[in-house]
Amino acid sequence: MLNARFSLTAFVGKHGVQSRHGGTPSPQRGEGGGEGEPNSRSFVTPSPHPSPLRGEGAGRNCSAVVPSIDVSENSSSLSLGRNAESARFGLFVMILVSAVVLLAAPFASWQARAQERVPGLTGIDHAPDVVQARQLLMSQIDEEMQPVDLVAGGKDLPLDEVKANVYRINTMLAAFPHLFPPQTKPGPDAFSTAAAPEIWQDFEAFYGQVDAAAKVAYDASQATAIGPFRESAKKLRAACDSCHGKYMKVESPPRP
């Protein structure tokens, strides 16, 4: 809302009207004063508003009232309003840009992964083949364990032959835990596997138990007599049975 202040601007018209007294009226003595002075006087337009100090008759020297509009305060208000509006608009733009960036980041990351796919992730690209590979490896370990179990049961066999068996078992057990990527977990729609879900619930425990069995097999391969070898063979069988009991899921055959 405009705030208007009114300033008084004097508009005085001088007229060459000759006084009947031949002089200029004195402001102190009234219209008849000032005789003998020059034959001219000033005619003052009375103010349409009475002076609050001198009464309604005063104001011959007051000028006409001319409105003067002061827009400084209004301009300041308008400026503040524009600044506030600009600040709100800037904040809206920042929020909008941030939202776009946050939404675009996951898509860009996914697109980058799709375009820069790392080859060799067999757990992703060839999960059924990985499962088959560990099954074949375990079958070979079981085959190598057959003569070792005979020695553990009391039968004497050539030491060098059974030492070679346990050394190969050590080598295969070193590779075995690396064939269990998370993409090969058992599931309702997954491939056939005897691996139990407990493997991935605490994978470090599973990894450590397989590694311990591999060390037992290596110690047996370093035996210098059949007696110490037999004791190591018993320990190796116990380590294998313990691992199977925790991490191999064996389904009973259906009843006829």
C-alpha positions as CSV (number, residue, x, y, z in Angstrom):
1,M,0.0,0.0,0.0
2,L,1.4,3.3,-1.0
3,N,2.3,5.7,1.8
4,A,1.9,9.2,0.6
5,R,3.3,12.2,2.3
6,F,2.1,15.6,1.3
7,S,4.6,18.5,1.0
8,L,3.6,22.0,0.7
9,T,4.8,23.8,-2.4
10,A,4.2,27.5,-2.7
11,F,2.6,28.8,-5.7
12,V,2.4,32.6,-5.4
13,G,1.2,34.7,-8.3
14,K,2.3,38.3,-8.4
15,H,-0.2,40.6,-9.9
16,G,0.2,44.2,-10.8
17,V,-2.9,45.3,-8.9
18,Q,-2.6,48.9,-7.6
19,S,-3.6,49.3,-4.0
20,R,-6.2,51.9,-3.3
21,H,-3.9,53.3,-0.7
22,G,-1.1,53.5,-3.2
23,G,1.2,51.1,-1.3
24,T,1.9,47.5,-0.4
25,P,-0.2,46.1,2.4
26,S,1.7,45.5,5.6
27,P,1.5,42.0,6.9
28,Q,1.3,43.5,10.4
29,R,-1.2,46.4,9.8
30,G,-3.6,44.8,7.4
31,E,-4.6,45.7,3.9
32,G,-4.5,49.5,4.5
33,G,-1.0,49.7,5.8
34,G,2.1,50.7,3.9
35,E,0.9,54.0,2.3
36,G,3.5,55.9,0.4
37,E,5.2,52.7,-0.8
38,P,5.4,51.7,-4.4
39,N,2.1,51.1,-6.2
40,S,2.2,47.4,-6.4
41,R,1.3,44.6,-4.1
42,S,1.4,40.9,-4.0
43,F,-1.8,38.9,-4.2
44,V,-1.5,35.6,-2.2
45,T,-3.7,32.7,-3.0
46,P,-5.3,31.6,0.2
47,S,-4.7,28.0,1.3
48,P,-7.7,25.7,1.1
49,H,-6.7,24.2,4.4
50,P,-6.8,26.3,7.6
51,S,-3.5,26.6,9.5
52,P,-3.6,24.6,12.8
53,L,-1.5,27.3,14.4
54,R,-3.1,30.6,13.3
55,G,-6.8,29.8,12.7
56,E,-8.9,29.6,9.7
57,G,-8.3,33.2,8.6
58,A,-4.5,32.7,8.4
59,G,-2.7,31.2,5.6
60,R,-2.2,34.1,3.1
61,N,1.4,33.1,2.9
62,C,0.6,29.4,2.7
63,S,0.9,27.8,-0.5
64,A,-1.4,25.4,-2.3
65,V,-1.2,21.8,-1.4
66,V,0.4,19.5,-4.0
67,P,0.6,15.8,-3.2
68,S,4.0,14.2,-3.4
69,I,4.3,10.4,-3.3
70,D,7.1,8.9,-1.4
71,V,7.7,5.3,-2.7
72,S,10.9,4.6,-0.8
73,E,9.3,2.4,1.8
74,N,7.1,0.7,-0.7
75,S,10.1,0.1,-3.0
76,S,12.0,-1.5,0.0
77,S,9.0,-3.8,0.7
78,L,8.8,-4.8,-3.0
79,S,12.5,-5.4,-3.0
80,L,12.4,-7.6,0.0
81,G,9.4,-9.5,-1.5
82,R,11.3,-10.1,-4.7
83,N,14.4,-11.3,-2.8
84,A,12.3,-13.7,-0.7
85,E,10.7,-15.0,-3.8
86,S,14.0,-15.4,-5.5
87,A,15.4,-17.3,-2.5
88,R,12.4,-19.7,-2.5
89,F,12.8,-20.3,-6.2
90,G,16.5,-21.0,-5.8
91,L,15.9,-23.4,-2.9
92,F,13.3,-25.2,-5.1
93,V,15.8,-25.5,-7.9
94,M,18.4,-26.9,-5.6
95,I,16.0,-29.5,-4.2
96,L,14.9,-30.5,-7.7
97,V,18.5,-30.9,-8.9
98,S,19.4,-32.9,-5.8
99,A,16.5,-35.3,-6.4
100,V,17.4,-35.8,-10.0
101,V,21.0,-36.6,-9.0
102,L,20.0,-39.0,-6.4
103,L,17.6,-40.8,-8.7
104,A,20.1,-40.9,-11.6
105,A,23.0,-42.2,-9.6
106,P,21.7,-45.8,-9.1
107,F,20.6,-46.0,-12.7
108,A,24.0,-44.7,-13.9
109,S,25.8,-47.2,-11.6
110,W,23.7,-50.1,-13.0
111,Q,24.3,-49.0,-16.5
112,A,28.0,-48.7,-15.9
113,R,28.1,-52.3,-14.5
114,A,26.1,-53.5,-17.4
115,Q,28.4,-51.9,-19.9
116,E,31.6,-52.9,-18.1
117,R,30.6,-56.4,-17.2
118,V,33.6,-58.2,-15.7
119,P,34.3,-61.5,-17.5
120,G,35.2,-64.6,-15.5
121,L,32.5,-64.3,-12.8
122,T,31.5,-68.0,-13.2
123,G,29.2,-67.8,-10.2
124,I,27.0,-65.4,-12.1
125,D,27.5,-66.6,-15.7
126,H,27.9,-70.4,-15.1
127,A,26.4,-71.2,-11.7
128,P,25.3,-74.7,-12.6
129,D,28.7,-75.5,-14.0
130,V,30.3,-74.4,-10.7
131,V,28.1,-76.7,-8.7
132,Q,29.0,-79.6,-11.0
133,A,32.7,-78.8,-10.7
134,R,32.6,-79.0,-6.9
135,Q,30.6,-82.2,-7.0
136,L,33.2,-83.8,-9.4
137,L,36.0,-82.6,-7.1
138,M,34.3,-84.1,-4.0
139,S,33.8,-87.4,-5.9
140,Q,37.5,-87.5,-6.7
141,I,38.4,-86.8,-3.0
142,D,36.1,-89.7,-2.0
143,E,37.9,-92.0,-4.5
144,E,41.3,-91.0,-3.1
145,M,40.1,-91.6,0.4
146,Q,39.2,-95.3,-0.2
147,P,42.8,-96.8,0.2
148,V,43.5,-94.2,3.0
149,D,40.5,-95.5,5.0
150,L,41.7,-99.1,4.5
151,V,45.1,-98.2,6.2
152,A,43.2,-96.3,8.9
153,G,41.2,-99.5,9.5
154,G,44.4,-101.6,10.0
155,K,45.3,-102.8,6.5
156,D,48.9,-102.3,5.4
157,L,49.3,-100.8,1.9
158,P,52.5,-99.4,0.2
159,L,53.3,-96.2,2.1
160,D,54.4,-94.3,-1.0
161,E,51.1,-95.0,-2.7
162,V,48.8,-93.8,0.2
163,K,51.1,-90.8,0.8
164,A,50.4,-89.8,-2.8
165,N,46.7,-90.2,-2.2
166,V,46.6,-87.9,0.8
167,Y,48.8,-85.4,-1.0
168,R,46.3,-85.2,-3.9
169,I,43.5,-84.8,-1.3
170,N,45.4,-81.9,0.2
171,T,45.6,-80.2,-3.2
172,M,41.9,-80.6,-3.9
173,L,40.8,-79.5,-0.5
174,A,42.8,-76.3,-1.0
175,A,40.7,-75.5,-4.0
176,F,37.4,-76.8,-2.8
177,P,36.0,-73.9,-0.7
178,H,36.5,-71.5,-3.6
179,L,33.7,-73.3,-5.5
180,F,30.9,-72.0,-3.3
181,P,29.9,-68.5,-4.6
182,P,26.6,-67.1,-3.2
183,Q,24.9,-67.6,-6.6
184,T,25.1,-71.4,-6.0
185,K,23.0,-71.5,-2.8
186,P,20.3,-74.1,-2.7
187,G,16.8,-72.8,-3.4
188,P,13.4,-73.9,-4.6
189,D,14.1,-73.1,-8.3
190,A,17.9,-73.7,-8.1
191,F,19.9,-76.6,-9.5
192,S,20.4,-79.8,-7.6
193,T,23.1,-79.5,-4.9
194,A,23.9,-81.3,-1.7
195,A,25.4,-78.1,-0.1
196,A,23.6,-77.0,3.0
197,P,22.5,-73.4,3.5
198,E,24.7,-73.3,6.7
199,I,27.7,-72.9,4.4
200,W,26.7,-69.3,3.5
201,Q,25.3,-68.5,6.9
202,D,28.9,-68.6,8.3
203,F,31.1,-69.0,5.4
204,E,34.3,-68.3,7.3
205,A,33.6,-71.3,9.6
206,F,33.1,-73.5,6.6
207,Y,36.3,-72.2,5.0
208,G,38.3,-72.7,8.1
209,Q,37.1,-76.3,8.6
210,V,38.0,-77.3,5.0
211,D,41.4,-75.6,5.4
212,A,42.1,-77.6,8.6
213,A,41.3,-80.9,6.9
214,A,43.7,-80.0,4.1
215,K,46.5,-79.5,6.6
216,V,45.7,-82.9,8.2
217,A,46.1,-84.5,4.7
218,Y,49.3,-82.7,4.1
219,D,50.7,-83.9,7.5
220,A,49.8,-87.5,6.5
221,S,51.7,-87.1,3.2
222,Q,54.9,-86.3,5.2
223,A,54.8,-89.5,7.3
224,T,57.9,-91.7,7.2
225,A,56.3,-95.0,8.4
226,I,53.0,-96.7,8.1
227,G,52.2,-96.3,11.9
228,P,52.3,-92.5,11.9
229,F,50.5,-92.5,8.6
230,R,47.6,-94.6,10.0
231,E,47.1,-92.1,12.9
232,S,47.0,-89.2,10.4
233,A,44.6,-91.2,8.2
234,K,42.2,-91.6,11.1
235,K,42.3,-87.8,11.8
236,L,41.6,-87.1,8.2
237,R,38.5,-89.3,8.1
238,A,37.2,-87.6,11.3
239,A,37.7,-84.2,9.7
240,C,35.9,-85.2,6.6
241,D,32.9,-86.7,8.5
242,S,32.6,-83.6,10.7
243,C,32.5,-81.3,7.7
244,H,29.9,-83.5,5.9
245,G,27.8,-83.6,9.1
246,K,27.6,-79.8,9.2
247,Y,27.6,-78.7,5.6
248,M,26.2,-81.6,3.5
249,K,22.5,-82.0,3.1
250,V,21.6,-85.6,2.5
251,E,18.0,-86.4,1.5
252,S,16.7,-89.7,2.5
253,P,15.3,-91.8,-0.4
254,P,11.5,-91.8,-0.6
255,R,9.7,-94.7,1.0
256,P,8.3,-97.3,-1.4
